[in-house]
Amino acid sequence: MLKQIHDPAETVSDVVFRQIREDIISGTLPPGAKIKLEQAKERYSIGISSLREILSRLTTENLVVAEGQRGFEVSPASRRELLELADLRIVLETHAIGLAFAAGNLEWEGRIVAAHHRLAAAERKLLAGDVSRTVDWVRYDWEFHQAIVSACNSATLMATLSSVFDRFLRYHMLAESFRGKPVVDDHRLLFELSIQRDVAGATDVVRRHVQSGVEHVLKSGRIA
């Protein structure tokens, strides 16, 4: 998910990779935008060769498209990809829930409680009309979902889910609107079912939660 704190061990390339990735997911670099190397070099303060390597890395997540000799562009947004990402997120997240609920301990429960507390606080602000909290909500939403599956004991599963979650999130950022009370209710119910370790109930909520997210994005009219 969008990373907010700089890791001291990160290289300059790591930092720029994260910055460009965040700019794509947030919509600062919109779908189909040409990434002109000379302009990007100045914007991100990095050399052309390193920039090419970074953009090539982003092609592996389908966030950037390489255009041969013509350079790079931000991957287009499409209804088909949105549906594919939704389906993949459901598969990964529900599988991780089953593993996490079986292995989770008291510390795991504590992470869920803390994450939901932060998310609920941001959602109350959004429901009250404070759209400035959208950035907080984006971060806390992932932290909550991540906390729930954090006891799955699979770094590969977590990394893959994180990538899919971000790519799915890009579509919500393009929709430019908060889903309101239904998403808040989903999170509250998912919190309760997670503490109860109700796998069937939690997976049903996740499926509905993701599918309603797809419907919200499509209704926005911003995806062809």
N, C-alpha and C positions, 0 to 999 in steps of 0.2 A: 504494500500500500504506500501511498505518498508519504515519504519519509521527511520528518520535520527537523530532526536533530542530526547535525553533522558528526560522523564517526571520525575520530582523530586518525584512524588507520586508513582512511580513504585517500586514494591518489587524486590528482587533479582530474584525470580522466573519469574516475568513479563519480566525482562530484558533478562534472558536466553531463555525464551519462544520466544521472538522476535528475538534473535540472531539465534537460531536454525531454526526458520521459514524463516528468511532471507537467511540462508545458503542453505536451501532446494530450495527456489524460485530462487536464483541466480545460482544454480547448483554446488555450493561448496560441498554440499552433493548431489551427483548425484542420479538419479532414481535407485532403487534397492540396494543402499548401505546399508550394515548392520550397525546399530548404536550400537556399543559395549559400554555397560554402563560404564565400568571402564575407557575406553579411553575418552568417552564423559564427564565423571565426571571431569577428569583432564582438558580437553579442555575448558569447560565452567565454571569451578570452582564452582560446586554445588554438593550437596549430592545426593546419589543414589535414595533415596525415592522421593525427589523433582523432580529429572530428570525423573523418571517413570511417575509422575503426569503430567509433561510437555509434554512428548511424548504421553501420553494418550489423552491430550487435542488436540494435533495435528492430532490424528486419526479422530477426529470429522470433520476436514476439508479435510480428505482424502489426507493429505500430508505425513502421516506416517501410516504404517501397523503394527499392533501388531501380533506377531508370537507365541502367547501362552508363553510357558516356554522358547522359544528360543530368546525372546527379541523383538526388533523392527527393521524395515528397512524403508528406504525412499520409498514412493509409486512409483511404476513403471510408466513410461510415455507410453501412448498408443494413437493411432489414434482415437480410440473410445472415450476416455476421452476428447481429444482435441476438437472433434466435439461437444460433449455434453456441454463442458464449453463454447464454442463459441455460441451455441444456447441459453444457459442460460444467458450469458452476454448480448446478443442482446435483449432478453425479458426484463431483468431487466433494462438495460440502456435506452432503448427506452421508457419504462413505466415511468422511472424517469424523462426523458426529457419532456414528456408531462406535468407532475406535476410541474416541475421547471419552464417551460416557462410560465405557467399560473400564478405562484405565485411570480416569480422573480422581484426584485426591482433594484434600481440604484446601491446599494452596490453589489448585485449579478452580475450585468453587469461588475462592476469594478473588481471583482474577476476573471471573465473570461478574461478580457483584460490583467490583470497582469499575469495570468497563461499562456496565449498564448504567451505573450512577452518572458517569460522565456523559454518556450518550443521552440519557433522559434529560439531563440539565440543558444540553444544547438544543434538544428537541422542544423543550418548553419555551425556550427563547424564540425558536423559529415559528412555533405555533402562535406566539404573541406578536409576530410580524417583524422580528429582528433578523433580517436577511443577512446581516453582517456575520452571523454565526454559522453560515453555510460551510465555510472552510473547516471550522471546528467539527461540524457534524460529519463531514466527509471523513475526517480522520477518526473520530470516535465510532463511526459506523463500522469501519474496518476493524478497529481494535476490539469491538464487541464481538463481531463474528469470529475474529481470530482467537479471542479468549475461549470461546466455546469449543473450538476444535483443537486448542493448543496442547491437549493431552493425547493427541492421536499418535505421538511418537514416530512420526515420519516427516523428516525434514524435506524430502522430495515432494510429498503430498502438499505440505504447507507452502512450499515455494511455487508449485504449479497453481494451487488455488489462489495465491496472492496475485500472480500474473493475470489469471483469468478474471479475478475480482476487479482489478484495475482496468482492464480492457472493457469490462461490462460497465464500470463506473463512468468511463469516457462518454458513453451514450447518455447517462443521466446528466452529466455536466452539459452536454449539448442540448438537452431538453430544457435546461435553465429554469427548473421549478422544483419545489419541494413537494413530496407526495402528501404531506399533511398527516392528519390523525390516523388513517389506516396503517401507515408505516410505523407510527409510534405504538399502536396497539399490537402490531406484529412483533415488535421488539420486546414489549413487555411480556407477551405470551411466550415467546421463545426463551426469554430469561427464566420464567417460572418453570417451563418444561425442562430446561437444562439443569436447573438445580434439583429437579425431581428425577433426572436421568431418564426421562421418557423419550426413548429413541423414536418410536413411531410418531408420537405427537410432534416432536421437534422437526423431524424430516418433513412432515406434512406442512408445517408452518413455513419452512424454508422453500419448499416447492411453490406454495401459494405466494409467498413474499417475492420471489424472483419473477414469477409469471406476471404478477400484478405490476412489477417494475417494468417489464417489457411493454405491457399495455399502456402504462403511463408515458413511456418514451414515444411509442408509436402515435399516441393521441396528440402529442405535442406538435406533430406535423414537421418536425425538423429532420426526420430520417426518410430517405427516399425508399 
